[in-house]
């Protein structure tokens, strides 16, 4: 049994900040990649940022310079620090965990981020 649990979403004003967290637990070993994706109503799920086990990162162009992804390998946890938030960042944010040992992705249930005045 594998659990992927996100937290930290909420309502914030434009220009504000939020920090998302995602913890992977259970029968999950050999985690290689962890990342965040988002999906707005009527849109597809898009990449926000990913980080590998050796801390190589990748960001969507729309969030570069505003968002920072980091991880704690000992805790199987990935974070997303989001600064200078904009209304267009409003979406459900999903955590993705890829285990090379299991050969598959695991996804969380998502956390809502709403940027509005």
C-alpha angles and dihedrals in degrees: 000000000000125000125195111187125183126195141168103067124133147117119313135167121247110279092028131118139238134180119214123200131195126189124194116203142163127040096358123124135159096039109187108165131027125180154150129247130177138208127195121198110286093008134102122254109269136193117261102170141327135197129195129216089264091051099255107154136203126190137190110248091240093063102036111126092015105059128051125195122202138162143204107215093192090058097037086234132140126193135199117201108198119194133173090024119199132200089251089063088069108120145105107282117214129196119223124197123186119199115196089195092056093035095224149081127260122201134199126226093254137246124237119239116189122184111193142131 
